[in-house]
């Protein structure tokens, strides 16, 4: 067994429902999620603070990363890909 193991993403597709679409920043360029809609997402940790973020797959954003705080979404399903 190896002493070090590189992290590899799991072969899953996650879905989450937007529960908070308020407080869109002024001057934000890109798509914004709508409350009540379900989106394909990927969860990730923000490098500086370690807080969880949700990246909506397929959304356009001029902001690097284009991720939203995890509090805006509730997880719905996780599908294992084969």
PyMOL commands that set and color helices and strands:
alter all, ss='L'
color gray80, all
select helices_A, chain A and resi 70-72
alter helices_A, ss='H'
color red, helices_A
select strands_A, chain A and resi 12-18+38-45+52-56+67-69+73-80
alter strands_A, ss='S'
color yellow, strands_A
deselect
rebuild
show_as cartoon
